[in-house]
């Protein structure tokens, strides 16, 4: 994965500090997530989000400059959730049982994508412009940094490669999960191949260490 472009990330104009404002903020994001899933990114509008959230459009614009910022914030929310799961996985590594831990982690991610259609909708939406892609890449990089840390005990002699390995693993996993929930795909088969791909890749590195 190439270095991230020098583009300003799309972030909210401000984050609420008071409880009442936080509730409005979270409500608008929840409504946007549902609307994105129902009508798609092209048809989603800030006006409709405000109306369904029962807030004036001016209130929405106090927090979000446009819908591109909103989908990037939804992507950040999804990233934070996965970061928590990665932290749990990382606390169990190094372990001789790490292949099974990796499989359970991928099963959990696959279930999230299967049962929450908004994840793919958000992932697709942030591919829509250079600015949203750059912001999503920052979120992806945060995950890759965690993965890089997890890889350290498994690949002690690959310090120079580890960053690229981590970015590739994260990007491959997300792309495959999106592919797995497309119409007409055999989700279980795709997830099984993803496990083989990532597990085999890491086992190869471990074999180099053990030899």
C-alpha positions in Angstrom: 0.0 0.0 0.0 1.4 3.4 -1.0 2.1 6.2 1.5 -1.0 8.1 2.4 -1.7 11.2 0.3 -1.2 14.6 1.9 -5.0 15.4 2.1 -6.7 16.9 5.1 -8.8 14.2 6.8 -12.6 14.7 6.8 -13.6 15.1 10.4 -16.5 16.7 12.2 -16.4 20.4 12.7 -16.6 19.8 16.4 -17.4 16.9 18.8 -20.0 17.5 21.4 -19.1 17.6 25.1 -22.5 18.0 26.7 -24.8 15.0 27.0 -27.7 16.6 25.1 -25.4 17.4 22.2 -23.8 14.0 22.3 -27.2 12.4 22.0 -28.1 14.5 18.9 -24.7 13.7 17.4 -25.1 10.0 17.9 -28.7 10.1 16.6 -27.7 11.8 13.4 -24.9 9.2 12.8 -27.3 6.3 13.5 -29.9 7.8 11.1 -27.2 8.3 8.5 -26.1 4.7 8.8 -29.7 3.4 8.3 -30.3 5.8 5.4 -27.0 4.9 3.8 -28.0 1.2 3.9 -31.6 1.9 2.7 -31.0 4.3 -0.2 -27.2 4.3 -0.9 -24.6 7.1 -0.7 -25.6 8.9 -3.9 -29.2 9.4 -2.7 -28.4 10.1 0.9 -28.7 13.8 1.8 -27.9 15.9 4.9 -31.4 17.4 4.7 -33.0 13.9 5.0 -30.7 12.9 7.8 -31.7 16.1 9.7 -35.4 15.5 9.1 -35.3 11.9 10.2 -33.2 12.9 13.3 -35.8 15.6 14.1 -33.2 18.4 14.2 -32.8 21.6 12.2 -30.4 21.3 9.3 -28.4 24.1 10.9 -27.8 21.8 13.9 -26.4 19.1 11.6 -24.1 21.6 9.9 -22.8 22.6 13.3 -21.1 19.2 13.4 -20.8 18.0 9.9 -19.8 20.1 6.8 -21.4 17.6 4.4 -22.3 13.9 3.9 -18.7 13.0 3.1 -17.7 13.9 6.6 -20.5 11.9 8.0 -19.6 8.6 6.2 -16.0 9.1 7.3 -17.1 9.4 10.9 -19.2 6.2 10.4 -16.0 4.6 9.1 -14.2 5.8 12.2 -16.9 4.3 14.4 -16.5 0.9 12.7 -12.7 1.1 13.0 -12.9 1.8 16.8 -15.0 -1.3 17.3 -12.5 -3.5 15.4 -9.6 -1.9 17.3 -11.2 -3.2 20.6 -11.3 -6.7 19.1 -7.7 -6.5 17.9 -6.6 -5.4 21.3 -8.2 -8.5 22.8 -6.5 -10.7 20.1 -3.2 -9.0 20.7 -3.3 -9.7 24.4 -3.4 -13.4 23.7 -0.4 -13.4 21.4 2.3 -14.7 21.4 0.6 -18.1 21.8 1.1 -21.5 20.2 -2.7 -21.4 19.5 -2.5 -18.2 17.5 -3.8 -19.8 14.2 -7.1 -20.7 16.1 -7.2 -17.2 17.6 -6.8 -15.7 14.2 -9.7 -17.9 12.8 -12.0 -16.9 15.7 -11.2 -13.2 15.1 -11.9 -13.5 11.4 -15.1 -15.4 12.1 -16.2 -12.5 14.4 -15.4 -9.9 11.8 -17.3 -11.9 9.1 -20.3 -12.2 11.4 -20.3 -8.4 11.9 -20.3 -7.8 8.1 -23.0 -10.5 7.5 -25.4 -9.2 10.2 -24.7 -5.5 9.8 -25.2 -4.4 6.1 -24.2 -0.9 7.0 -20.5 -1.9 7.3 -20.2 -2.7 3.6 -22.3 0.4 2.8 -19.9 2.6 4.8 -16.9 0.9 3.3 -18.2 1.5 -0.2 -19.2 5.1 0.5 -15.7 6.1 1.7 -14.3 4.9 -1.7 -16.2 7.6 -3.5 -13.8 10.5 -3.5 -10.0 11.1 -3.0 -10.7 12.9 0.3 -12.9 10.1 1.7 -10.5 7.5 0.6 -7.6 9.3 2.3 -9.5 9.6 5.5 -10.5 5.9 5.4 -6.9 5.1 4.8 -6.0 6.8 8.0 -8.5 4.7 9.8 -7.2 1.6 8.1 -3.7 2.6 9.1 -4.7 2.7 12.8 -5.7 -0.9 12.5 -2.5 -1.8 10.6 -0.4 -0.3 13.4 -2.2 -2.6 15.9 -1.6 -5.6 13.6 2.0 -4.6 13.2 2.4 -4.8 17.0 0.6 -8.2 17.1 2.9 -9.5 14.3 6.1 -8.5 16.2 6.5 -11.7 18.3 5.6 -13.9 15.3 8.0 -12.1 12.9 10.9 -10.9 15.0 13.3 -10.8 12.1 11.0 -9.0 9.7 11.1 -5.5 11.2 11.6 -3.8 7.9 8.7 -5.7 6.2 6.3 -5.7 9.1 4.6 -2.4 8.4 3.9 -3.4 4.8 2.8 -6.9 5.9 0.3 -5.3 8.4 -1.2 -2.9 5.9 -1.6 -5.7 3.3 -3.2 -8.0 5.9 -5.8 -5.3 6.9 -6.6 -4.2 3.4 -6.9 -7.8 2.1 -9.2 -8.7 5.0 -11.5 -5.7 4.5 -11.7 -6.2 0.7 -12.5 -9.9 1.2 -15.1 -9.2 3.8 -16.8 -6.8 1.5 -16.6 -9.3 -1.3 -18.1 -12.0 0.9 -21.4 -10.2 1.5 -22.0 -9.3 -2.2 -25.1 -10.8 -3.7 -24.5 -14.2 -5.1 -21.4 -14.9 -3.2 -20.9 -18.0 -1.0 -20.0 -16.1 2.2 -18.8 -19.1 4.2 -16.5 -20.2 1.3 -15.0 -16.7 0.9 -14.3 -16.4 4.6 -12.8 -19.9 4.6 -10.4 -18.9 1.8 -9.6 -15.7 3.6 -8.6 -17.7 6.7 -6.4 -20.0 4.5 -4.8 -17.0 2.8 -3.9 -15.1 5.9 -3.2 -18.1 8.1 -1.0 -19.6 5.5 0.9 -16.4 5.0 1.7 -16.0 8.7 2.5 -19.7 9.1 5.1 -19.4 6.3 6.7 -16.6 8.3 6.7 -18.7 11.4 8.3 -21.6 9.5 11.1 -19.3 8.5 11.6 -18.4 12.2 11.5 -22.0 13.3 13.9 -23.3 10.6 
